[in-house]
Amino acid sequence: MASGEVRVAVVGTGEIGRGWASLAVAAGWPVSLYDQDEPRLDHAPTDVCSRARNLVALHRADHDTVEAGIRRLHVGRSLLEACREADWIIEAIHEDLRAKQRLFESLESVATNARAVTSSTSTFRPQDLAAGTYRKDRCFVVHALNPPELIPLVEIVPGPETDRALLEVVKAWLRALGKIAVTIRKAVPGNVAGRIAAAVWREAIHLVEHGVIDAADLDRAVSLGPALGWAAAGPLLSNHLAAGDRGVSAFFQHLLHSFETVWEDLADWKHLDPETQRHIIGTIERAYEGHMAEIRAARDRRLAAILTGLEDARRR
């Protein structure tokens, strides 16, 4: 093991698990994969390698380091084989509390030397995930957004018994991977990014469903409008800056009423009926039909360009 390396085991090889794995591989770290779904596990290494190499093409990783990481990528055919030598185990299975609890309990015996066991969930509290374990000190949530290999934000949610010194160790690992961590002080469903996304998603569906705008133009309105401002400053700071020299106090004095007028008209439903689901699915699929591979590649190029621009701006 080279200095600074972390041995990573990723359990669960869906989109999030593969993204975590490709990020660690791109750092040259040894990575083991495991999934109970054998066909999915069999296909995972190819995708992980492709995503890691894509980071080179996007100028987000070094070619030689990525190739070194790819050579060290390992598929574990059992939980024990994948996790027994790991420093950091990243749980990324489906959002089922009991399944996650069983996994955390199994790791008590097969991964006794792991320093950290983290979950990628945005749904469950760390104390609930680790309820049946003795090593609650090493268990907490580290939630990444999709795609994890490009979006730098991670949300850390410690449990009441999480080792605070270990949190700092994992934050250092995350920094080495190019991630930027925020700590959630109080566990809530969806964490923070997920709650903001859920609010915007609900209003987006509402506007498209009621014929205000079509799906493609809705995506343009958000991605080329408020999302750009939020990328540079976030929603609170954006409004603080928008109010001029007097800042947020002037915003509340002069502009709050316009927001209150809109708030009164926002969607407030909590469930989508099957008919509306079918309509929205069809609307989105028709908007982007036949172009998903190109759109995904373009999305990745834009994300990489935005990140490079933000990094250049911070250095000036």
C-alpha positions in Angstrom: 0.0 0.0 0.0 1.4 3.4 -1.0 1.2 6.2 1.5 -2.2 7.9 1.5 -4.0 5.0 -0.2 -7.3 3.7 1.2 -8.5 0.1 0.5 -12.2 0.5 -0.5 -14.9 -2.1 -0.7 -18.1 -1.1 -2.5 -21.1 -3.3 -1.7 -23.9 -2.7 -4.2 -23.1 -2.1 -7.9 -25.9 0.1 -9.1 -25.4 3.6 -10.4 -24.2 5.0 -7.1 -22.0 2.1 -6.2 -20.3 2.1 -9.6 -19.8 5.9 -9.3 -18.1 5.5 -6.0 -15.9 2.7 -7.3 -14.9 4.6 -10.4 -13.9 7.6 -8.3 -11.7 5.5 -6.0 -10.2 3.6 -9.0 -9.4 6.9 -10.7 -7.4 7.8 -7.5 -5.4 4.7 -8.0 -6.8 3.1 -4.8 -7.4 -0.7 -4.6 -11.2 -1.3 -4.9 -13.2 -4.5 -4.3 -16.8 -4.8 -5.6 -19.5 -7.1 -4.3 -23.2 -7.5 -5.1 -25.6 -10.3 -4.4 -27.0 -9.9 -7.9 -24.3 -11.9 -9.8 -25.2 -10.7 -13.3 -25.0 -7.1 -12.2 -21.7 -7.7 -10.4 -20.3 -9.4 -13.6 -21.1 -6.3 -15.6 -20.0 -3.7 -13.0 -16.2 -3.8 -13.7 -16.5 -2.9 -17.3 -18.7 0.1 -16.5 -16.5 1.2 -13.5 -13.4 1.1 -15.8 -15.2 3.1 -18.5 -16.4 5.7 -16.1 -12.9 6.0 -14.5 -11.3 6.4 -18.0 -14.0 9.0 -18.9 -12.6 11.1 -16.1 -9.3 11.2 -17.9 -11.1 12.3 -21.1 -12.8 15.1 -19.1 -9.5 16.2 -17.6 -10.6 15.2 -14.1 -8.1 12.4 -13.5 -4.6 11.3 -14.5 -4.2 8.6 -17.1 -1.5 6.6 -15.4 -3.2 6.7 -12.0 -6.5 5.6 -13.5 -4.8 2.6 -15.3 -3.0 1.7 -12.1 -6.4 1.7 -10.2 -8.0 -0.4 -12.9 -5.3 -3.0 -12.6 -6.1 -3.2 -8.9 -9.9 -3.5 -9.3 -11.2 -6.7 -7.8 -14.5 -8.5 -7.8 -15.3 -10.3 -4.6 -17.4 -13.4 -4.9 -18.5 -13.2 -1.3 -19.0 -10.4 1.2 -16.0 -11.7 3.1 -13.7 -11.8 0.1 -14.6 -8.2 -0.9 -14.5 -6.6 2.6 -12.0 -8.5 4.8 -9.1 -6.2 3.9 -11.0 -2.9 3.4 -10.3 0.2 5.3 -13.5 1.8 4.1 -16.7 -0.1 3.2 -19.2 1.9 1.2 -22.7 0.4 1.3 -24.7 1.3 -1.8 -27.5 -1.3 -2.0 -31.1 -0.6 -2.7 -33.1 1.6 -0.3 -34.5 -1.1 2.0 -33.9 -0.6 5.7 -33.9 -4.2 6.8 -31.6 -5.2 3.9 -29.1 -2.5 4.9 -29.4 -3.5 8.6 -28.6 -7.2 7.7 -25.6 -6.0 5.7 -24.3 -3.9 8.5 -24.7 -6.8 11.0 -22.9 -9.1 8.6 -20.0 -6.7 8.4 -19.5 -7.1 12.1 -17.9 -10.5 11.5 -16.5 -10.3 8.0 -14.9 -6.9 8.2 -13.5 -6.5 11.7 -10.6 -4.4 10.6 -12.5 -1.8 8.6 -12.1 1.7 10.0 -15.3 3.1 8.5 -18.6 1.6 7.3 -20.7 4.2 5.5 -24.0 4.1 3.8 -24.9 6.0 0.6 -28.5 6.4 1.8 -30.5 9.6 1.8 -33.5 7.9 3.4 -32.4 6.3 6.7 -30.7 7.5 9.8 -27.3 6.1 10.7 -28.5 5.0 14.1 -31.2 2.9 12.5 -28.8 1.4 10.0 -26.4 0.4 12.8 -29.1 -0.6 15.3 -28.0 -4.3 15.4 -24.3 -3.7 15.5 -21.7 -3.4 18.3 -19.4 -1.1 16.3 -21.8 1.8 16.0 -18.7 4.1 16.4 -17.6 3.4 12.8 -21.0 3.6 11.1 -22.5 6.7 9.5 -23.9 8.1 6.3 -21.8 9.5 3.5 -24.3 10.4 0.7 -23.1 11.3 -2.8 -25.2 12.7 -5.6 -25.4 11.1 -9.0 -22.9 10.8 -10.8 -20.7 10.4 -7.8 -17.5 10.5 -9.8 -18.3 14.1 -11.0 -20.6 15.8 -8.5 -18.2 16.9 -5.7 -20.8 17.2 -2.9 -21.1 14.6 -0.2 -23.4 14.8 2.8 -22.1 13.4 6.0 -24.7 12.3 8.6 -23.1 11.1 11.8 -25.0 9.0 14.3 -25.1 9.7 18.0 -22.4 7.1 18.7 -20.2 7.8 15.6 -16.5 8.4 16.5 -15.9 12.1 15.8 -12.2 11.6 15.2 -13.1 9.0 12.5 -15.3 11.6 10.8 -12.2 13.7 10.3 -10.3 10.8 8.9 -13.1 10.1 6.3 -13.3 13.8 5.4 -9.6 13.6 4.6 -10.2 10.5 2.4 -13.0 12.4 0.7 -10.8 15.4 0.0 -8.2 13.1 -1.5 -11.0 11.9 -3.9 -11.8 15.5 -4.8 -15.1 15.5 -2.8 -16.4 18.4 -0.7 -18.3 17.4 2.4 -21.0 19.1 4.3 -22.1 17.8 7.7 -25.9 17.3 8.4 -26.3 18.2 12.1 -29.8 16.6 12.4 -30.9 13.6 10.4 -33.9 14.3 8.2 -35.4 12.3 5.3 -33.6 13.2 2.1 -30.8 14.9 3.9 -30.5 18.5 2.5 -29.7 18.2 -1.2 -32.4 15.6 -1.6 -35.0 17.8 0.0 -34.1 20.7 -2.2 -34.2 18.4 -5.2 -37.5 17.0 -4.2 -39.1 20.5 -3.9 -37.8 21.5 -7.3 -38.8 18.2 -8.8 -42.4 18.5 -7.5 -42.8 22.0 -9.0 -41.2 20.9 -12.3 -43.7 18.0 -12.6 -46.5 20.3 -11.7 -45.6 22.9 -14.3 -45.2 20.3 -17.1 -48.3 18.4 -16.1 -50.4 21.6 -16.2 -49.1 22.6 -19.6 -47.1 25.7 -18.5 -44.0 24.5 -20.3 -42.7 21.4 -22.0 -40.2 19.0 -20.5 -37.1 20.1 -22.5 -37.8 23.8 -21.9 -38.3 23.2 -18.2 -34.9 21.6 -18.0 -33.4 24.5 -19.9 -35.1 27.1 -17.7 -33.6 25.5 -14.5 -30.2 24.5 -15.8 -29.5 27.8 -17.5 -31.2 29.9 -14.9 -31.3 29.4 -11.2 -29.1 26.3 -11.3 -26.2 28.4 -12.6 -26.6 30.9 -9.8 -26.8 28.2 -7.3 -23.7 26.6 -8.6 -21.8 29.8 -8.0 -23.3 30.9 -4.7 -26.2 28.7 -3.5 -29.8 29.8 -2.9 -29.3 31.8 0.3 -26.2 33.7 -0.8 -27.7 34.3 -4.3 -30.6 36.2 -2.8 -28.2 38.0 -0.4 -26.2 39.2 -3.3 -29.2 40.0 -5.5 -30.5 42.6 -3.0 -27.5 44.9 -3.6 -25.4 46.6 -0.9 -28.0 46.2 1.8 -28.0 42.5 1.3 -30.6 40.1 2.6 -32.3 42.6 4.9 -33.3 44.6 1.8 -34.3 41.4 0.1 -36.8 40.6 2.9 -38.0 44.2 2.9 -38.6 44.7 -0.8 -38.7 41.3 -2.5 -40.1 38.8 0.0 -43.7 39.6 -1.0 -43.1 38.4 -4.5 -41.9 35.1 -3.2 -44.9 34.8 -0.9 -47.2 35.3 -3.8 -45.5 32.5 -5.7 -45.5 30.2 -2.6 -49.2 30.5 -2.4 -49.5 29.0 -5.9 -46.9 26.3 -5.6 -47.7 22.6 -5.9 -48.2 21.0 -2.5 -49.3 17.4 -3.3 -47.5 14.5 -1.7 -48.4 11.6 -4.0 -48.5 11.1 -7.7 -51.4 9.0 -8.9 -50.6 6.3 -11.5 -52.2 8.2 -14.4 -50.1 11.3 -13.7 -47.0 9.1 -13.4 -47.6 7.5 -16.8 -48.2 10.9 -18.4 -45.0 12.4 -16.9 -42.9 9.4 -17.8 -44.2 9.5 -21.4 -43.6 13.3 -21.6 -40.0 13.0 -20.5 -39.2 9.9 -22.6 -40.6 11.5 -25.7 -38.5 14.7 -25.1 -35.2 12.8 -25.0 -36.0 9.6 -26.9 -33.2 8.0 -28.9 -30.5 10.4 -27.6 -29.7 9.2 -24.1 -26.1 8.2 -24.8 -25.3 11.5 -26.4 -27.2 13.4 -23.7 -25.4 11.6 -20.9 -22.0 12.3 -22.5 -22.9 16.0 -23.0 -24.1 16.2 -19.3 -20.7 14.8 -18.2 -18.8 17.3 -20.4 -20.8 20.2 -19.0 -20.4 19.1 -15.4 -16.6 18.8 -15.9 -16.5 22.3 -17.6 -18.5 23.8 -14.7 -16.2 22.3 -12.1 -13.1 23.4 -14.0 -14.5 26.9 -14.2 -15.4 27.1 -10.5 -11.9 25.8 -9.6 -10.2 28.3 -11.8 -12.3 31.1 -10.3 -11.3 30.1 -6.8 -7.6 30.1 -7.6 -7.7 33.7 -8.9 
